[in-house]
Amino acid sequence: MGRFPATPVTDWVPMPPRHHSSEALLAALSADRGRSDRLTHTEHLPAREARYAPWPGGVRPEVIAAAQALGAELPWAHQAEAMELAKSGQTMVIATGTASGKSLGYLAPVLSDLLDGTEAPNGRGATALYLAPTKALAADQRRRAAELAPGRVRAALYDGDTPAEEREWVRQYASYVLTNPDMLHRGILPAHPRWASFLKALKYVVIDECHSYRGVFGSHVAQVLRRLRRLCARYGSSPTFLLASATTADPATTARRLTGLPAVAVTEDASPRGPLVFALWEPPLTENTGEHGAPVRRTATAEAGYLLTELVERGTRTVVFVRSRRAAELVALQAQDQLGSPLSTRVAAYRGGYLAEERRAIERDLHSGKLLGLASTSALELGVDVSGLDAVLMAGYPGTRASLWQQAGRAGREAQGALAVLIARDDPLDTYLVHHPEALFATPVEATVLDPDNPHVLAPHLCAAAAELPLTEGDLTLFGPSTAQLLPVLERRGLLRRRTDGSWYWTRRERAADAVDLRGSGGNPVQIVEGSTGRLLGTVDAAAAHTTVHSGAVHLHQGRTYLVQDLDLETSVAVVERAEPPYSTSARDLTSISVLATDSTVAWGEARLSFGSVEVTNQVVGYLRKRISTGEIMGESKLDLPPRTLRTRAVWWSVTEQQLFDAQIPFDQLPGAAHAAEHASIGLLPLFATCDRWDIGGVSVPLHPDTQLPTVFVYDGHSGGAGFAERGFQRAEQWLTATRGAIAACECRRGCPSCVQSPKCGNGNDPLDKDAAVRLLDALLAGAPGRAAEAPVSGGSGTGGAGSGAENSGGADLGGADVGDVGPGVTGSGGTGPGVAGPGVAGDE
């Protein structure tokens, strides 16, 4: 919340001496064991002085007194500006840096009005709703509200962990309800008559960490908020929307797209900041070789484990951010093994999939200071107060610059000096960034991409809205311009029925809201059960189940290794047993792609760059067993899992036979050239679109039936599209130029994970031809509009052919799709029809 003191550290074990200088700490880390060559760049960000402002009128004296008791004598200037906008009823987004006190900016006016409401006859004359993207953040915000508000404000959590007996009390008596978009969508809006008194008095809706609502997830949340606004109007309220965001480009536009209301942004950060030392770090090459003899660097997770160990030994409170649940477990386990007793008890992992009581215990230990080191997925990135951290390690680029700065800002939250280290993974994007620091430090953060008008998103929300209250002509503007086109489509498919009064009604017995998957998980989570005891260990998203908990997969949970005995897709249960195999597992898959419609095509000389709708079919067909110590492939096993299909948006480029001849690429080199260019282009697209590589996938085909030419596709990993392929189409020349440069600059001879190999390639990184990929991209770029202007070529429809040789996605986001693409049902991610088994085809990229 800003200047509020951290919870005192409990004296669990003797504390080693702490380094107070971030520069000295970094120097010690890089000097130890001859690591100086791993430090590729150091950026020094200076401290910033605070600017204060008077408390605005309308903030209750009780709230001011509570804030002052916690150390906030006066608000910072941006906090005061946010408070004044909120009190005026203006939709407002406060988009300032990490630890800039955004919470106080919206809590002071919200709690003041809730206190006013306690003087009403029923004690609840005003209510407020708080939405967080994670349960942990909502729990943290309840603690903050309790610190600022007298007991008369009844703040309560309402999420999946709330016991049934408490939920009725929350509905009837709570004035400040903290929940998440999923619970609002599934639990509150469909049951709005039971929430009538709360909604009638709703004064504020707080949307925290709104930059996380991007892509398909953000588009779903935007439609949930429109449904909320509609029901509030039904009960006579018109709440003020208050949003908080990390620093993003054009936050007012993001707020407007999310809420559907004009918004004002508060962006000038007046909070103090301690000096930050930001280091870029590249792990060393190892003696091992990977697939096809390629040189292999030490993994970012292994390097992070070593650095975490040394930081904890120095008494440095550290969080390591990793990219996967498995990596969180591995980093924590490695540090625990190296530290030994008693310090090993002060390191833990934190990730999604843990049971509620496990998450709460870890959060308590982190707040109390019992934990010195924590390996976390992005679950801890968003706003959870972890005051007092000295260092942040990032095991791999988190996907966007906004997330990078959000994670780095977890350290130094008490204005002390802090250290942030980005540890490069062995992939094209990370390698590019640690050698091109200007791409991080001289480039603004990205805008948040979302499209509430995506018909794959909008269609099921119209059904859900009609089930809540019949839709009328007056609702068309609220839900967006595609609404008028979609309603007759939904009526023809028997999902909605129009009455003589002109209203549309939901026709089915089942709950319409249950057909909408906000987070694009592709269905019910798969439960991971220990077969010998029946104990529930955790869950995994349905979309990831085929690749992570298939029969024979190695599964890690809280430092323990399990083998999956059976995956039952019908019951969504994976049965595991404890084991200690000397290997890890990696799924192998096959992917084909067909063009459904071409929206735009641009001539690049003889080559063609296109954007449109595609259908991707993916099937996991087996898995590799890789020796843990060396990465050596020990064997391959077959799997019999059903294929999954996805209708989405893609950018693709094709070259001619003459161009291949001119580039000296014979046909036998073409598959490797296209495959290598595809890998690298997927790795570099996140520099130009608000995504990470898990949001996108790709396919390369030496001769694609739909184009009749060698073609490389890059597609969005979500039903209906995610806006990323379209961004790639718009910035194709810069994107593909950077791709060519990254391949050519790599020092390896034949291709490696730093340039053209992918650790999750469905084809086992075969074939790949690094040198031919550079020549292929040279031939393509020679005709780019920036080098040789060409006129656009009109688009047309594809014939539905198929391709192969894919790098697949498992990500989350949005884009445009024709109304006719909306499937015959409203199941699956984004409401597409049967046959769409998930948000993306799980796998490589």
ABEGO torsion letter per residue (X at the ends): XEABBBBBBBBABBBBBBBABAAAAAAAAAABGGAAAABABBBBBBBBBBBBBBBBBGBBAAAAAAAAAAGBABBBAAAAAAAAAAAAGBBBBBBBBBGAGAAAAAAAAAAAAAAAAAABAAGBABBBBBBBABAAAAAAAAAAAAAABBAABBBBBBBAABBAAAAAAAAAABABBBBBAAAAAAAAAAAAAAAAAAAAABABBBBBGAAABBEAAAAAAAAAAAAAAAAAAAAGBBBBBBBBBBBBBGAAAAAAAAAGBBBBBBABBABBBBBBBBBBBBBBBBABBBBGGBBBBBBAAAAAAAAAAAAAAAGBBBBBBBABAAAAAAAAAAAAAAAEOAAAAABBBBBBGBBAAAAAAAAAAAAAGABABBBBBAAAABGBBBBGBABBBBBEBAGBAAAAAAAAAABGAAGBBBBBBBBBBBBAAAAAAAABAAAAAABBBBBBBBBAABAAAAAAAAAAAAAABBBBAAAAAAAEAAAAAAAAAAAAAGABBBBAAGBBBBABABBAAAABBAAGAGEBBBBBBBAAAGBBAEBBBAAAAAAAABBGBBBBBGGBBBBBABBBAAAGBBBBBBBBBABBBBBBBBBBBBBABBABBBBBEABBBBBEBBBBBBBBAEBBBBBAAAGBBAEBBBBBBBBBBBBBBBBBBBBBAAAAAAAGBBAAAAAAAAAAAAAAAAAAAAAABBBBAAABBBBBBABBAAAGBBBBBBBBABBGEAGAAAAAAAAAAAAAAAAAAAAAABABAAEBAAAABBAABAAGGOBBBAAAAAAAAAAAAAABAAABBBBBBBBBBBAGBBBBGBBBBABBBBEBBBAAABBABABEBGGBBBGBAEABBBEAX
